[in-house]
Structure formats: C-alpha cells, structure tokens
Amino acid sequence: LISMSLLHSHDNNSFFQPSAFLLIGVPGLEAVHGWVSIPFSSMYTVALTGNCLILLAVRRTPSLHQPMYYFLSMLALTDLGLTMSTLPTTLAVLWFDYRRIAFDACLTQMFFLHSFSVVESSVLLAMSFDRFVAISNPLRYASVLTNSVIVRIGMAIVARATVSLFPVPFLLKRLNFCPRKILLSHSFCFHADVMKRACADITVNILYGLYVVLSTVGIDSLLIVLSYGLILHTVMGLASPRERIRALNTCVSHILAVLVFYIPVIGVSMIHRFGRHAPPIVHALVAYVYLVVPPVLNPIIYSVKSKHIREALFKILRRKDQG
C-alpha cells in the first residue's frame, strides 16, 4: 500500500521522478528489527559520546592544543557528521518501521553521507602528513604546521569534498526513474543504490562517480602509503632501535584509523561492482560496517593508544563526578 501511494500516473514516454523512495533495514531480519535496533542504537550512542568526548578533551586541555590533536578533532567532527547522516533514517526504520524518504531528502542525505566520507579520507591524509613532518623534521614541526596552516588545510578539505560531490544530486535529478523500482537496498540513500533505480542511461553517473572515488579516496590512499614509505625510510635511518620504536609508536593510532576506514571502503566498492549476486544482507552489512563502524572505533583507538587523550578524558570525567 505504501509503495502504491508513492507512484504517479505516467505513460511510457513521460519523465518520471518518484515523490519518495522506500528504505529497508536489514534484509531478511525485518521480523526482528526491534532486537536488531539494540546493537545499532548502542553503536550510535558510542560514536556520538566518544567523538564528543574527544572534542571536549582537546578543547579543555591546553597541552593538547597541538597540530596532531587539531587533526584528531577534525576526524571526530567528521565522524559525528557521518553518524548523523545515517542515524535518523536507520533508527526510524528499525524502531518505527518508517521507511519513506522524500526524493529530495534522499539526495540531500546522499550528498552529506558521501561528502563526509571524502572529508574523512582527506583528514586521514592530513594526519599522515602531520606524522611525516613530526618524525622527519621534528625541529620544524611547529613552524610548518601553524594554526593558520591547519585552518587552511581544514577549509581545503571541506571545499574539496563539497565541489566533488555537488554535481552528483543534479546528475541524478535529470534521470528518468522506474516507477516499480523505488525500494532501496539500505536504510539510507547510497549513490550506487539510487542510481540503479533509474530507467535511463546512467553512464555519465557511473563515470563521474568513478572519477570522484579515484580523485579523492583513491589519490588519498596512495599518498598515505607514500607518506608511510617516507616515514619508514626516516625511521630506519635512526641510530637507536628504541628511537625507532618510539617514532613508529606515534603512528599506530593513525594506522589503525586508516585501516578501519579504508578496508570497508574497499569492501563496499568490491561488493557493488562484483557482488551483484551476493545475498542482500551481505550488501547491507558491508555498507553498515563502512558507515557505522569507523565513527565507533576511532575514539576508542585514540583513547586507548594516546596517553594524553586518556588522561584528558579521565580529568573531564572526574570533574563531572565531583560536580
């Protein structure tokens, strides 16, 4: 009944654009969405709380007012944006079985979802540059990564993501969609998923999507690998094994954050291109891992691995207990 109410009258030669799409939760587990919502709600709570605490710790601790922690704050802000991009529709589906999302709202969600993903990739690249400067030229670290430079890097990251993703919604709006293909494969709007609902030539959309991926996440990943190649070269030149271990230890948190982000990205790309015959639940789980897991794990990684972050968080929690 819901799907029928979303269809407009049309003929084969008319241009059709649905008033809304229908979202889906976890395929095959619709009957137990109430139980499924428990781990999702827990992960969203951890992501929101953890990243807010990271921001609070950096803001309230003068000793953390350094380039490394400013970039960590950017990562936390990005993870909050990524979490808030999917949280409303995912929980609406799982809690209330509310599956309808307006066409323009879907495109807006898709724009922010993919923009924050590009921003996260760029921030991870900036963090690798930070580690390279800190290890290869520690005496010039503060003079190279000044506050003004960090602000400019942040603005460039946001501008890059916005400019790259801005044409995507408009490229989708020009397409003629299939009236009977309004059911999406996730509880949020994914570009590849929405694009496949069109009854038109989507070659331009595919090529532009590929261009965005290669020119952002693709280039970022290569530069991160290059930066770590240079870091290893520098570290191997250190005389003392203890100094080598100490230098590499400062990169562990960032390496884990890179793996947490890029492994799911690769998984999503592979499943969309080569996993057409994979069960729907596989597509759904890979997408959820890509979008939900990094914002959950990043605060945990940095809280566990960074002594300074851990101490700042303990101080904040102690003040709250005393208050």
Secondary structure, DSSP 8 states (H G I E B T S, - for coil): -HHHHT-----TTS----SEEE--SSTT-GGGHHHHHHHHHHHHHHHHHHHHHHHHHHHH-GGG-SHHHHHHHHHHHHHHHHHHHHHHHHHHHHHH---EEEHHHHHHHHHHHHHHHHHHHHHHHHHHHHHHHHHH-GGGHHHHS-HHHHHHHHHHHHHHHHHHHTHHHHHHHTS-B-TT--B-SSSS--HHHHHTTBSS--HHHHHHHHHHHIIIIIHHHHHHHHHHHHHHHHHHT-S-HHHHHHHHHTTHHHHHHHHHHHHHHHHHHHHHHH-TTS-HHHHHHHHHHHHHHHHHHHHHHHHHH-HHHHHHHHHHHHHHHH-
